[in-house]
């Protein structure tokens, strides 16, 4: 059976891969072409990209099926999946099934399931109207959004019912993620399980025969899939829910595990790329937890507490325990309060989902009834939003990502099925204690470099929740989250080195709920000095650049107008110069000396003066850079030059956020992705 499954799966995958590789789109990489395509999914807004002083124009992404290509000289007919990215806002109004035409540039894509990435170069021409079915479904989605109202609770309801997060703010999304409740706003197996259980319950009063009852329920589920859009994640959620539906409908729990295996196989056969998607692993593990662990926990808990309460606790606990190894391996975070958040939110999930589902269905014909139904459950949605807000403010334990964390957490959980529970609880407590001592950022740190993507943001700790902030990155949410994690409530000095958005865009995140005592931004020149008290002694900040003679000449080049500072503390020295280029670096090279820590200029670009870098000869070099950025940062030449000087190079794209603690002349480096290392420096 195993050999047959491998052969069958490999054969199907080879057919799909061959089809993609044979697509004419592969031969047109780098060319400007006109494509005719059918929308396969709704378009969604991409995260904004930084372009110099500003954010780039908002882009939108959608999966399409290319059916025709014109190069000007030749026309081709084909059927190839592709990813389309366009700045045309009209793409948000298009529905799956509509045919479009657009001029694009075809490039290679890292997404395995598509033949090409199509970058739109003009407006989209709509060639066909949406079908009546698509319009009807869209009317239901619009009706649910309208009935749900405003605020976080109103934005939460469409997310809990149909996975529509378009009304949610970025702040609220982050609160849901940090509290471990983000799965509630994505269409998961839980959504399908709740809807299918509700429908199955209603069918008991209409249909006596179980097979027919299940068949009708399946038809409703197919319609629900169409409503929430048949994306890969939705299809896998439906497959997992069908396993639970079978277990509930037949009352034959022993058949549920083979059914789970069949569902896994069916999903992979339909979409082989799911095996590389962490969401697929989480979906399978959550379903397995509900099938294998939840019944045992319910029986155990029911001996001491009422059975309904036992069910409310056992279900989220089972899913969370099974998913935790993968979550830790991916994010490196353990939220001790996420189980509590799920337990507290659990009573609200089913009513909001069921009432919201019914409200959405009838919204096109009876909007006032929809409004009444939403009014009835909106306090429950507000309860969930409040839980997310409170729990998200509590600390997370941050550990190393990767296989080691996965095996450690999975091993502890596996012990629960083999040995006495008391031993497992003791091991879990020990693991939590160890994780607390190794947590990120740790209790006593001096320098922290936030992971804000393609941008700069560094913090120097002055103690007593005070700090000096060097640049604020492009994203206010990311910066606020970092400062919150570091415990910074007051900023004694905020330096924004120059006007580029990746250094100043996050200002509102720094100012949110924090006092800023002093601010430098285009208002200082070389020779400026400020001294601050810290728990370890005085911290002196000297401005080395810009010098007066350069102030007017470099107006057209904000990089060379960057504020460059030398910071000296009792335990370390630090140089940070924004994005200064070689011209400015050569001017101030005589003014600097050897430093412990170097915040590498211009994200480690290749434009560095060798003499300047040699004069610094840093023990540790920190490069703040976004993963997969299009600028080629950091440059291999820059990394090699630092390595030749014996400097330890840390990069936020590889290491995540970085904190440094100085103890007895040694530097202890912790990163959010790779645990901690000990560096010796005399």
N, C-alpha and C positions, 0 to 999 in steps of 0.2 A: 504493500500500500504506500509506504514511504517513497520507494523508488518510482512508482507510478505517478505519485503526486509531483515529485521533483521533475520528472520528464514532461508531464503535462504542463506544469507551470512554466518551465524553461521554454517549451515550444511556443506557448502563447506569447511570452515575453519577447522571444526572438522575432515573431511575426510583427509585433507592435514596434519594436526597435527598428526593424528593417523598413517598415512603412515610414517611420519618421525620417530615417536616413535617406530614403529614396525621394523625399519630398523635393519638389523643384525650389522651394523656399531656401533650402540649404545651398543651392547653387547661386542664389541671388543675394547672399550676404554682402553688405556694404553698398548695395545699389538702392537707388530711389525708384520705387515701383508703386503702381496703383493696384490695390487689392479690393476684391469684393468678398465680403464675409458675412456670416450669420452670427449674431450675438448668442453666446452659449451661457453666459452668466450676467448678472447685474454688474455695473461698474462701481468701484469703490475708490475713495480718495486715498492717494498715497501720502506718506509722510513728506513734508516739505523739504526741499533741498536748498542748501545755502549756496548762493552765487554772489561772492564778493560782499558788497554792502547790504544786499537784500536777499530775501528768499526767492527762489525760482518760482515761476508761474505754477499754480497748482496743477498737478497731473492726476489722471485717473487711469485705473487699470481694469481690464476685463479679459476673460477668455473668449476667443472667437473661433469659428470654423471657417477657414479660408476656402472659398469655392472657385475663385477665378483670380488670375494675376495678369497684369498688363505691364510690359516693360517699355512700351512705346513702339518697339519693333515687332514684338511677338506677344501673343496671348496664350495663356495656359488655363486649362480646366483641371481642378484638383479637389481634394478633400483633406485638408491638413489642419490640425489644431495649432493655435498660436496664441501668444499673449500680446494684447494690444495696449499700448500706453499712449494716451492722448491728452492734450490740454484743452480740448473742446468740451466746455461744460455741458453741452447738449447730450453727451454720452450718458450722463446720469439719468436722463429721461427715457433711454432706450430699454426695451424689455427683451428677455430671451426669445429668440425666434425671429427677430427683426433683421432684415438684410440691409447692409450699409456698404458704402464705398468711400475710400480714403487713400490719400497719398502717404506712403510710409517709407521708412528706411528699415530694411531687414537686417538684423544682427543675430549672432548666436545667443542662445539663452541657457542659463544654468538650470532652468526648470526642465526636468527630464521628460515630462509628459507633453511638451510642445515642440514643434519643429523650428520655431523661430520666435524672436522677440521683435515686434513691429512697433517702431517709434513714429507716431503720427506727426505729419509735417504740415497739416492744414486742417480745415474744417471737415466734419463728417457729413456726408450726404446720405440721407435716409432713403432707401429704395423701396421699403415695404412697411405697411402698418402692422402693428401687433395683432395677433389673433384675438378672437373674442374671449377665449379661455384665458389668455395671458392678461387681457384687460380686466377680466372679472377678478382674477387673483390679485392684480395690482390694486383694484378698488378695495378689496378686503384689507390689504396691507395699509393703504392710505387711511381707510376708515378706522383701523385700530390705532394708528399713530394719532389721528385727530381726536379720537375718544379718550386717549390716554392722558392728554393734557400736557402741562409743563412741569418743570422741576425734575430732580433726579428720580423721583418715584414715577413720574409720567414717562420718563425716558427708559426706565427699567422694564416696564410692562411689555412693550413690543419685543424687547430683547429676550425676556423670559418665555414669551409665547412663540415667536417665530424667528428669533435670532437677529432682529433688526436693531442695530446699535447706532443708527444714524442720528438719533436725538441726544445721544450721551456725550457729555463733555469729556475732554481728555483727563481732567482731574478725577471725575467719577470712575472712568475706566481704570485708572491707576489704583483707586481705592478698592475696587472690586478685585483687582489682581492681587494686591498686597494682603487682602483679607482672606484669600483662598475661595472667593465666591465667583470668580470670573466665568466658571463653567455654567453659571445660571443664565448668562447672557449670550451663550452660543448654543445653537441647536445641537443637543446631545442625545444620547440614548435615554436620558432621564425625561426629556420633553416627549419623545415618542412613547415611552413607557407610561407616562401620566395620561397622555391623550388616548392611547390604545386601551388602557385600563378603564378609563371613563367610558369610552365607546363600548367596550366589551361588557361593562356593567349595564349599560342601557339596553344592549342586545339581549340580555337575559330575560327582559320582559316582553320581547318581541319574537325571538327565535329560540326554539327549544333544543334543536340539534346542535351539538358543540361544533362539528366541522363547518356547518353553514354559518354559525355565529362567528367563528374565526375568519371565514372567508369574507364576510361583510366587513368585519373590522379591518382586514387587510386592505379592502377597497378604500375605506376611509383614510387609512394610513398613506396610501398612494396619493390621494388627493392632498393630504397634509404635506407630503414631500413636494408636490408641485407648488404649494403655497409658500413654503420656506425656501424653495429653489433647490433643484437636485444637484448640488455641488458634491464633490467627493466626500467632504466631511459629513454632509447630511445623509448621503447614501450609507456610509459606514455606521452612522448613528441609527439609522433605520434598521440595518442588519442586526446590530446589537439589541435593539428593542424587540425585534421579532423573536429573539431567543427568550427574553423575559415574557413576552406575550404567549409563547408556546407553553412555558412553565406554568403561567397563571391559568391559561385557558384549559389545559388538559389535566392540571393538578398532578402531573407526573414529573417531579423535580429531577428524577434520575435521568430523564432524557435531555435535560437542559444543557449539560456539559458537552455531549456530542453535538447538540444543536449549535452551541457556541463555536465548536471546531468547524462545523459546516459553514457557519456565517463568516468566520475568518477566511476560510478558503474561497467562498463566493466573492467576498470583497476584493481579495487579492487577484482573483481571476478577472474580475471586471475592471480593476484598476491596479495593476502591479506596483505602481509607484507609491501606493499607500504604505508599503512595508518600510519606506524611508521617512515616513511622517510620524513625528512624536505623538501627534494627536490620535493616530490610529492605535498606537501602543496604549495610550491612556484610556481610550474608549474600550479596548479589549480588557484591560486590567480592571477598570471600574465595573464592567459587567461581570467579570469573574469574581470580584469581591462580593457583589450582590448575590451571586449564585452560591458561592462556596462558604463565605464567612458570615454573611448577614444572618442566615437561619440559625447558625450556632450561637451567635451573639444574642439574638432575640431570645432564644431559649434560656441562655445563661442569665441575661439581665432580667427576664420575666420572673425569676425566682425572688428577686428583691424589690423590683419596681413594677408598676402596672404595665401590662403588655403594650398598650398604645405608646407609652413613653419609651419603652424598650425598643420598639420599631423605629421611632423617630431618631433615637440615638444610634442604633445599630447600622442603619442604612448609610448615612454619611460617613460614619467611622469605618465601615467595611470598604467603601469605595476609596476613601482617603488613604487608608493603610496600604492597599494594593497599588495605588498610584504614586505614593510617596517616593519610592526609589527612583522612578523615572523623573519626577518633578525635581528632585534634588540633583540628579545627574545633569539635567538641562539647565536649571536656574541657579543651583548652588545655594538655595534658600530653604530653610526649615521654619515654617510658621507654627509655633506651638499652639497658637490660638485659632488656626484655621478650622480645626475640628469643632471647637466651640462655636465659631461663626456659622458653620454649616448646621450644627445642631439647633442653634437659635433661629436660623433662617428656614429650616426644614418645614415647620408647620405652615409657612406662608407660600411655599412653592406650588403645591398642588392647587389650592384655591385660585391663586393668581393665574396659573397656566390654564386651568379649565374655564374660569370665568372670562379670561382674556380671549381664549380660543372661541368661545361662543359669541362674545362681543364682536370679534372680528368677522365671523361668518355672517352675522346679521347686520353689520354696520352699513352695507350699501342700501338695504331696504328699510331698516328701522334704526337710524342712528341714535334716536333718543333712548331706545332700550339699551343700546351699547353703552351709552353714557351712564345709565343707571347701574349696569353690571360693573363697569370700571369704577364707578364711585364706591361700590360695595367693597372692592378689594384694594383700592388705592391705599388705604391705611396699612395694609399688609405689605405693599410694595415700599411704602415709606419706612416701615419697620426694617426691611432688608437693607434699604439704602442707609439707614442710621447705623445698623450693625457694621456695614462695610466702612463707614466713616470712622467709627470708634475703633474697630479692630485694626484698621490700616495704620493707625497712629502708634500701635504697639510695636516693640522691636522684633525684628526677624533675626534668626541665627543664620549667618552666611558662612558656608563652607565651600570647599573645593568642588568644582564640577567634574564630570567624567565618570569613568568606570569604577574607580576606587570608592567613591561615595555611593554609587549604585549598589555595588556588591556589599558594602558595609550595612546599608539600610536594609537591603533585601535579605541579608543573612540574619539580622536581628528579627525581622518579621517571620522568616522561615522557622526560626527556633520556636516560635509560638505554636507551630503545628507539630513539633517533635517533642519538646520538653515541657516541664512544668511551667505554668504561666508565671509563677513568682520569679523563676529564674529569668524569664524573658523580660518581665517588668524591671527587675534589677539591672539587666543588661541595657535596657532602653534608657533608664535613668542615668546610668553611667555614660552612655553615648551622648545624652543631652548635656551632661555636665562637661564632658570633654569638648563637645561642640561649642559650649558657652565660652570656655577659656580660649578656644581657637577661633571665635566668631570674628566676623568682619564688621566694623573696623577695629574692634578691640577697645579696651578701656583707656589706655595711655598711649596716644599717638601724637606726633609733632607735625607731620606733613601729610596731606591727603590730596590725591589727584582724582577728581570725579570722572566717571565715564559718561560723557555727555554727547557721544557720537563724534562727528567731524567738527571739533571745536575745542576750546581750552577752558578749563576751570580747575583751579588749585586752591587749597585752603591751608593756612598755617594756624595751628592751634595755639591760642594764648591762655587756655584754661578757663574754667568757670563758664563754659558754654560761649566763649568769645573767640573770634578768629579774624584773620586777614584773608580776604578773598582776592585772588588774582585771575581776572577774567570770569565771565559768567556763562560761556557757551551759547549755543543757539536755541536751546529748549528750556523754557521756564520750568516746566514740569520736572524734567530730569535734574535740573539744578536744585530745585526746592526739595526733591526727594533725597538728593545727596546730602544737602545741608541738614535736613531733618535726621538722616541716619547718623551723621557726624555729631549731632547734638548742638549745632551752632544756632544760638538765639540772638546774638548781637554781633554785628560786623564792625569792628573798630576801624578798619580801612578797606575800602572796596576800590580796586584798581581795574579799570577797563582799558586795556593797552591801546586799542585803536578802534576805528569805526566799523570794521567788518562784522557782519552779522553773527559769524561763528564765535565772536568774542563778546558781543554785547546783547545778543537776542534774548538771553535768559535773565535779563535784569529784573523783570517783574517777579521771577522765582526767588531771587535773592531778597527782594524787598518785602515779600509776602510774610507778614507777621514778625519781621525782624527790624531792629533798629540799626541804621547805618550811620555811624558817628562821623566818618570822613570819607570823601569820595574823590578819586583822581581820574580824570578823563579829559584829555586835551587841555588841562589847566595847570600842568606842571612842566618844569624844564629841569635839565641837569643841574645838580647842586641842591635840589630839594631833599630834605631829610625829615623823617618822623621816627619817634621812639615810643615804644609801647611796653607796658609791663606785662609779664607773663608769670605763670606759676614756677617757671624755671629761671627767671631772670629777665633783664631787658632785651627787647628785640628791636633792632635798628634797621630801618629801610632807607636806602640811599637811591635817588634817581640818577642814573648815568646817561640817559637818553630820553627825549631828543635834546640836542644842544641848540642854542639860539640861532646859530647860523644855518641850521638845517630846517628850522620850523617853517619858514616860508617856502623854501625850495622844494620840500617834499609833500606839499599839499596834494599833488596829483598821485602820490604813491603812499597810501595809508600804511602799508607795511613798514616802510622806513620811518614813519612817524610814530611807531609803537613806543610806548613807555617801557623802558628797560630798567630793571631795578636789581640791586644787590641787597639781599636780606641776610643779616647776621644775628644769630641767636646763640645762647651759651653753648649749645650742643652741636650746632651745624651752621653751614653757610649755604645760601641758595641764590642762583641767578635765574631770572625770568625776563625774557625780552620780547614777548608777543611774537610778531612775525617779522622782526628785523631781518633785512637782507644783507648780503656780504658787504655792501658799501658802508652801512651803518656799523656792522660788526667790526670792520677794520678800524673805524674811527675810535671805538671804545676799547679795543683790544688792549691798549697800554694801561687802561684804567682798572682792569680786572686782574684777578689772580686765581689760584687754584680754589675750587669750590667742592663741597660735598655733593650737592644735588644741583642738577641742571635741568630746568624745564626747557626742553629742546625747542629752539625757535622754528616757527612756521611748520609745525607738525612734522618735523624731520624731513622737510623737502631737500632736494639736492642742492639748493642754493645756500651754501654754508661756506664761511671763510675758514680755511684750514688753520691759520694762525690763531684765530679767535678761539676755535674749539680746543686747540692745543694749550692755549693760555688757561682755559677753564679746567681742563683735565679732570672732569668730574668723576667721583666714585660711583654715582648713580645718575643715569640719564632717563628722564621720563618723557615719553612722546605721547601726546594726547591726539588721537586720530580715530576716525570712524572706520568701522569694518566695511571693506569693499568699496572704499571711496574712489571716485573717478579721477583724482588728482595724482595718483601714484604715490601717495604718502604712506609710510615714510620711505625715503629713497634708500636702496641697498648701499649706495656709496656713503651716505651719512651714518648708517648703522655700522658699516665696516670701519669708518674713521673713529667712531666712539669705541668700538671693540678694541682697536689697536692701542688706544690709550688706557685700556684696562677697565673701562667703564661698564657697569652692569646696566643694560638697556631694558627698560620696562615700557610696554606699549598697551594702551587701553583697548586696542582692537583685539589683542591676543590675551591680555591679562585682566581686562576689566578695570574697575577702580583700584587704585593703589594707595596704601597708607604706609608710612614709615615711622617707626619708633626708634629713638636713639637711647641706648642703654649701655653705660660703661664703655663708651667709645665704639660700640658696635651698632650696626643698623639692622633692625629687624623689619623685614619687608613683608607685608601681607597684601594679597590681591584677592579680589572678589571671585576669581575663577580658578586660582591654582594654589590655594592654601597659603603657607608662609615659608620663607627661607631666611637664613641668618647670614648676614654679610659682615665681615670683619673689616674695620677701618681704623687705623691707629692715628 
